[in-house]
């Protein structure tokens, strides 16, 4: 009995010393040669039609602006104050703190050209940058870019509204 137990322990111990193919696999270095693949390189392109996780949703967010409501405007104001106001100023006139310290002034959102600009123009400028402004695509999510665009439109409207267009405010003024 004792001899049988020793034989079983010895066979179990020796059985674990054999093939390590599952625990110690060969690894290729970056851009090294690999005979395993037809083209001979280890760096392989993803199969045709592969879609990265989250890409479809992100594409839809980029192409479709959300509906404007108070939550979106509030989020837009918060994001605008963080990312845009240092250069464009809190009111959108292009007089932010960075400009006051000597950086070139961006155009005012209240110029006729930018008031007539399409909402997609603002989204694309935030995404890709323009002139001295660098891209914010990596810093600001697509939904937040649309929120900023909505807030820019609200800023433009606030500076170019006639009192006749806002009757409830007229009654509150002396």
NUTOR-578910 format. One record per residue (C-alpha): residue in one letter; x negated, y, z negated; residue number from 0. Coordinates in steps of 0.5 Angstrom, whole numbers, padded with zeros to 4 digits. Example, Ala and Ser with C-alpha at 12.3 -4.5 7.8 and 13.67 -1.06 7.14 Angstrom:
rest: A, X: -0025, Y: -0009, Z: -0016, nr: 0 $
rest: S, X: -0027, Y: -0002, Z: -0014, nr: 1 $
This chain:
rest: X, X: 0000, Y: 0000, Z: 0000, nr: 0 $
rest: X, X: -0006, Y: 0005, Z: -0002, nr: 1 $
rest: X, X: -0009, Y: 0003, Z: 0004, nr: 2 $
rest: X, X: -0003, Y: 0004, Z: 0009, nr: 3 $
rest: X, X: -0002, Y: 0011, Z: 0006, nr: 4 $
rest: X, X: -0010, Y: 0013, Z: 0007, nr: 5 $
rest: X, X: -0009, Y: 0010, Z: 0014, nr: 6 $
rest: X, X: -0003, Y: 0015, Z: 0015, nr: 7 $
rest: X, X: -0006, Y: 0021, Z: 0012, nr: 8 $
rest: X, X: -0012, Y: 0020, Z: 0017, nr: 9 $
rest: X, X: -0008, Y: 0019, Z: 0023, nr: 10 $
rest: X, X: -0004, Y: 0025, Z: 0021, nr: 11 $
rest: X, X: -0011, Y: 0029, Z: 0020, nr: 12 $
rest: X, X: -0014, Y: 0027, Z: 0027, nr: 13 $
rest: X, X: -0008, Y: 0028, Z: 0031, nr: 14 $
rest: X, X: -0008, Y: 0035, Z: 0029, nr: 15 $
rest: X, X: -0015, Y: 0036, Z: 0032, nr: 16 $
rest: X, X: -0014, Y: 0034, Z: 0039, nr: 17 $
rest: X, X: -0010, Y: 0039, Z: 0044, nr: 18 $
rest: X, X: -0010, Y: 0046, Z: 0042, nr: 19 $
rest: X, X: -0007, Y: 0048, Z: 0049, nr: 20 $
rest: X, X: -0001, Y: 0051, Z: 0045, nr: 21 $
rest: X, X: -0004, Y: 0055, Z: 0040, nr: 22 $
rest: X, X: -0010, Y: 0057, Z: 0043, nr: 23 $
rest: X, X: -0009, Y: 0059, Z: 0051, nr: 24 $
rest: X, X: -0013, Y: 0062, Z: 0056, nr: 25 $
rest: X, X: -0012, Y: 0070, Z: 0056, nr: 26 $
rest: X, X: -0014, Y: 0074, Z: 0062, nr: 27 $
rest: X, X: -0017, Y: 0081, Z: 0062, nr: 28 $
rest: X, X: -0014, Y: 0087, Z: 0065, nr: 29 $
rest: X, X: -0015, Y: 0087, Z: 0072, nr: 30 $
rest: X, X: -0019, Y: 0080, Z: 0072, nr: 31 $
rest: X, X: -0019, Y: 0075, Z: 0077, nr: 32 $
rest: X, X: -0014, Y: 0069, Z: 0076, nr: 33 $
rest: X, X: -0014, Y: 0063, Z: 0080, nr: 34 $
rest: X, X: -0007, Y: 0062, Z: 0078, nr: 35 $
rest: X, X: -0004, Y: 0067, Z: 0082, nr: 36 $
rest: X, X: -0004, Y: 0067, Z: 0090, nr: 37 $
rest: X, X: -0007, Y: 0074, Z: 0091, nr: 38 $
rest: X, X: -0013, Y: 0072, Z: 0086, nr: 39 $
rest: X, X: -0011, Y: 0078, Z: 0081, nr: 40 $
rest: X, X: -0008, Y: 0077, Z: 0074, nr: 41 $
rest: X, X: -0004, Y: 0084, Z: 0075, nr: 42 $
rest: X, X: 0002, Y: 0082, Z: 0078, nr: 43 $
rest: X, X: 0008, Y: 0087, Z: 0080, nr: 44 $
rest: X, X: 0015, Y: 0085, Z: 0077, nr: 45 $
rest: X, X: 0019, Y: 0081, Z: 0082, nr: 46 $
rest: X, X: 0023, Y: 0085, Z: 0087, nr: 47 $
rest: X, X: 0030, Y: 0088, Z: 0084, nr: 48 $
rest: X, X: 0027, Y: 0088, Z: 0077, nr: 49 $
rest: X, X: 0030, Y: 0094, Z: 0073, nr: 50 $
rest: X, X: 0027, Y: 0096, Z: 0066, nr: 51 $
rest: X, X: 0031, Y: 0095, Z: 0060, nr: 52 $
rest: X, X: 0035, Y: 0102, Z: 0059, nr: 53 $
rest: X, X: 0034, Y: 0105, Z: 0066, nr: 54 $
rest: X, X: 0041, Y: 0104, Z: 0069, nr: 55 $
rest: X, X: 0044, Y: 0108, Z: 0063, nr: 56 $
rest: X, X: 0038, Y: 0113, Z: 0064, nr: 57 $
rest: X, X: 0040, Y: 0114, Z: 0071, nr: 58 $
rest: X, X: 0047, Y: 0115, Z: 0070, nr: 59 $
rest: X, X: 0046, Y: 0120, Z: 0064, nr: 60 $
rest: X, X: 0041, Y: 0124, Z: 0069, nr: 61 $
rest: X, X: 0046, Y: 0124, Z: 0075, nr: 62 $
rest: X, X: 0052, Y: 0125, Z: 0071, nr: 63 $
rest: X, X: 0053, Y: 0131, Z: 0067, nr: 64 $
rest: X, X: 0057, Y: 0130, Z: 0060, nr: 65 $
rest: X, X: 0064, Y: 0134, Z: 0059, nr: 66 $
rest: X, X: 0063, Y: 0140, Z: 0055, nr: 67 $
rest: X, X: 0065, Y: 0141, Z: 0048, nr: 68 $
rest: X, X: 0063, Y: 0144, Z: 0042, nr: 69 $
rest: X, X: 0059, Y: 0138, Z: 0040, nr: 70 $
rest: X, X: 0055, Y: 0139, Z: 0046, nr: 71 $
rest: X, X: 0054, Y: 0146, Z: 0046, nr: 72 $
rest: X, X: 0052, Y: 0145, Z: 0038, nr: 73 $
rest: X, X: 0047, Y: 0140, Z: 0040, nr: 74 $
rest: X, X: 0045, Y: 0145, Z: 0046, nr: 75 $
rest: X, X: 0044, Y: 0151, Z: 0042, nr: 76 $
rest: X, X: 0039, Y: 0146, Z: 0037, nr: 77 $
rest: X, X: 0035, Y: 0143, Z: 0042, nr: 78 $
rest: X, X: 0035, Y: 0150, Z: 0046, nr: 79 $
rest: X, X: 0032, Y: 0153, Z: 0039, nr: 80 $
rest: X, X: 0027, Y: 0148, Z: 0039, nr: 81 $
rest: X, X: 0024, Y: 0147, Z: 0046, nr: 82 $
rest: X, X: 0026, Y: 0154, Z: 0050, nr: 83 $
rest: X, X: 0027, Y: 0160, Z: 0045, nr: 84 $
rest: X, X: 0019, Y: 0160, Z: 0044, nr: 85 $
rest: X, X: 0019, Y: 0163, Z: 0051, nr: 86 $
rest: X, X: 0026, Y: 0164, Z: 0053, nr: 87 $
rest: X, X: 0028, Y: 0168, Z: 0047, nr: 88 $
rest: X, X: 0034, Y: 0166, Z: 0043, nr: 89 $
rest: X, X: 0038, Y: 0171, Z: 0047, nr: 90 $
rest: X, X: 0035, Y: 0168, Z: 0054, nr: 91 $
rest: X, X: 0032, Y: 0174, Z: 0056, nr: 92 $
rest: X, X: 0025, Y: 0171, Z: 0057, nr: 93 $
rest: X, X: 0022, Y: 0175, Z: 0050, nr: 94 $
rest: X, X: 0020, Y: 0169, Z: 0046, nr: 95 $
rest: X, X: 0015, Y: 0169, Z: 0041, nr: 96 $
rest: X, X: 0010, Y: 0166, Z: 0046, nr: 97 $
rest: X, X: 0011, Y: 0172, Z: 0050, nr: 98 $
rest: X, X: 0010, Y: 0177, Z: 0045, nr: 99 $
rest: X, X: 0003, Y: 0174, Z: 0044, nr: 100 $
rest: X, X: 0001, Y: 0175, Z: 0051, nr: 101 $
rest: X, X: 0004, Y: 0169, Z: 0055, nr: 102 $
rest: X, X: 0007, Y: 0171, Z: 0061, nr: 103 $
rest: X, X: 0014, Y: 0172, Z: 0061, nr: 104 $
rest: X, X: 0019, Y: 0167, Z: 0064, nr: 105 $
rest: X, X: 0025, Y: 0170, Z: 0068, nr: 106 $
rest: X, X: 0031, Y: 0172, Z: 0064, nr: 107 $
rest: X, X: 0037, Y: 0167, Z: 0064, nr: 108 $
rest: X, X: 0041, Y: 0174, Z: 0065, nr: 109 $
rest: X, X: 0038, Y: 0175, Z: 0072, nr: 110 $
rest: X, X: 0043, Y: 0175, Z: 0078, nr: 111 $
rest: X, X: 0039, Y: 0169, Z: 0081, nr: 112 $
rest: X, X: 0039, Y: 0165, Z: 0075, nr: 113 $
rest: X, X: 0047, Y: 0166, Z: 0074, nr: 114 $
rest: X, X: 0048, Y: 0164, Z: 0081, nr: 115 $
rest: X, X: 0044, Y: 0158, Z: 0080, nr: 116 $
rest: X, X: 0047, Y: 0151, Z: 0080, nr: 117 $
rest: X, X: 0047, Y: 0147, Z: 0073, nr: 118 $
rest: X, X: 0043, Y: 0142, Z: 0077, nr: 119 $
rest: X, X: 0037, Y: 0147, Z: 0078, nr: 120 $
rest: X, X: 0036, Y: 0148, Z: 0070, nr: 121 $
rest: X, X: 0037, Y: 0141, Z: 0069, nr: 122 $
rest: X, X: 0031, Y: 0140, Z: 0074, nr: 123 $
rest: X, X: 0027, Y: 0145, Z: 0072, nr: 124 $
rest: X, X: 0027, Y: 0142, Z: 0065, nr: 125 $
rest: X, X: 0026, Y: 0135, Z: 0067, nr: 126 $
rest: X, X: 0020, Y: 0137, Z: 0072, nr: 127 $
rest: X, X: 0017, Y: 0144, Z: 0070, nr: 128 $
rest: X, X: 0017, Y: 0150, Z: 0074, nr: 129 $
rest: X, X: 0011, Y: 0155, Z: 0075, nr: 130 $
rest: X, X: 0008, Y: 0156, Z: 0068, nr: 131 $
rest: X, X: 0013, Y: 0151, Z: 0065, nr: 132 $
rest: X, X: 0011, Y: 0144, Z: 0064, nr: 133 $
rest: X, X: 0016, Y: 0138, Z: 0064, nr: 134 $
rest: X, X: 0020, Y: 0136, Z: 0058, nr: 135 $
rest: X, X: 0022, Y: 0130, Z: 0061, nr: 136 $
rest: X, X: 0018, Y: 0126, Z: 0056, nr: 137 $
rest: X, X: 0020, Y: 0130, Z: 0050, nr: 138 $
rest: X, X: 0028, Y: 0132, Z: 0052, nr: 139 $
rest: X, X: 0033, Y: 0126, Z: 0053, nr: 140 $
rest: X, X: 0037, Y: 0127, Z: 0059, nr: 141 $
rest: X, X: 0044, Y: 0128, Z: 0055, nr: 142 $
rest: X, X: 0040, Y: 0133, Z: 0051, nr: 143 $
rest: X, X: 0038, Y: 0137, Z: 0057, nr: 144 $
rest: X, X: 0045, Y: 0137, Z: 0060, nr: 145 $
rest: X, X: 0047, Y: 0140, Z: 0053, nr: 146 $
rest: X, X: 0041, Y: 0145, Z: 0054, nr: 147 $
rest: X, X: 0044, Y: 0147, Z: 0061, nr: 148 $
rest: X, X: 0051, Y: 0148, Z: 0058, nr: 149 $
rest: X, X: 0048, Y: 0152, Z: 0052, nr: 150 $
rest: X, X: 0044, Y: 0157, Z: 0057, nr: 151 $
rest: X, X: 0051, Y: 0157, Z: 0061, nr: 152 $
rest: X, X: 0054, Y: 0160, Z: 0054, nr: 153 $
rest: X, X: 0049, Y: 0165, Z: 0053, nr: 154 $
rest: X, X: 0050, Y: 0167, Z: 0060, nr: 155 $
rest: X, X: 0057, Y: 0168, Z: 0059, nr: 156 $
rest: X, X: 0056, Y: 0171, Z: 0053, nr: 157 $
rest: X, X: 0052, Y: 0177, Z: 0056, nr: 158 $
rest: X, X: 0056, Y: 0178, Z: 0062, nr: 159 $
rest: X, X: 0063, Y: 0178, Z: 0059, nr: 160 $
rest: X, X: 0068, Y: 0184, Z: 0060, nr: 161 $
rest: X, X: 0073, Y: 0185, Z: 0054, nr: 162 $
rest: X, X: 0079, Y: 0184, Z: 0059, nr: 163 $
rest: X, X: 0077, Y: 0177, Z: 0059, nr: 164 $
rest: X, X: 0077, Y: 0176, Z: 0052, nr: 165 $
rest: X, X: 0084, Y: 0179, Z: 0049, nr: 166 $
rest: X, X: 0083, Y: 0176, Z: 0042, nr: 167 $
rest: X, X: 0077, Y: 0179, Z: 0041, nr: 168 $
rest: X, X: 0080, Y: 0186, Z: 0043, nr: 169 $
rest: X, X: 0085, Y: 0186, Z: 0038, nr: 170 $
rest: X, X: 0080, Y: 0185, Z: 0032, nr: 171 $
rest: X, X: 0075, Y: 0191, Z: 0034, nr: 172 $
rest: X, X: 0077, Y: 0198, Z: 0032, nr: 173 $
